[in-house]
Amino acid sequence: MVRIARKIDPKRIAELKKKIRDNRYLEAAIQRLAQTLTNELMQRSEPRL
């Protein structure tokens, strides 16, 4: 399957660059990733009937 890349959006890229410099944003993003991973691991470790 061939994937077609989206057009580059300079405004969106500028927004993302601004976010990645914001420590609060990064901390929240890392926390969300950690929570998602934890939830996934917990679901996999639950006994299945």
C-alpha positions as CSV (number, residue, x, y, z in Angstrom):
1,M,0.0,0.0,0.0
2,V,1.4,3.4,-1.0
3,R,1.1,6.2,1.5
4,I,0.7,9.7,0.3
5,A,2.4,12.3,2.5
6,R,0.3,15.3,3.7
7,K,1.3,18.7,2.5
8,I,3.6,20.6,4.9
9,D,1.8,23.1,7.0
10,P,4.2,25.7,8.2
11,K,1.7,27.1,10.7
12,R,1.3,23.6,12.3
13,I,5.0,23.1,12.4
14,A,5.5,26.4,14.2
15,E,2.8,25.5,16.7
16,L,4.6,22.1,17.4
17,K,8.0,23.8,17.8
18,K,6.5,26.2,20.3
19,K,4.9,23.3,22.3
20,I,8.1,21.2,22.4
21,R,9.9,24.2,24.0
22,D,7.2,24.3,26.8
23,N,8.3,22.2,29.7
24,R,4.8,22.0,31.1
25,Y,3.5,20.7,27.7
26,L,6.3,18.1,27.5
27,E,5.7,16.9,31.1
28,A,2.0,16.5,30.4
29,A,2.7,14.7,27.2
30,I,5.1,12.3,28.8
31,Q,2.6,11.7,31.6
32,R,-0.1,10.9,29.1
33,L,2.2,8.4,27.3
34,A,3.2,6.8,30.5
35,Q,-0.5,6.4,31.6
36,T,-1.4,4.9,28.2
37,L,1.4,2.4,28.3
38,T,0.6,1.5,31.9
39,N,-3.1,0.9,31.0
40,E,-2.1,-1.2,28.0
41,L,0.3,-3.3,30.1
42,M,-2.3,-3.8,32.8
43,Q,-4.9,-4.9,30.3
44,R,-2.5,-7.5,28.9
45,S,-1.6,-8.9,32.3
46,E,-5.2,-9.4,33.4
47,P,-6.3,-13.0,33.4
48,R,-8.5,-13.9,30.5
49,L,-11.5,-16.1,30.9
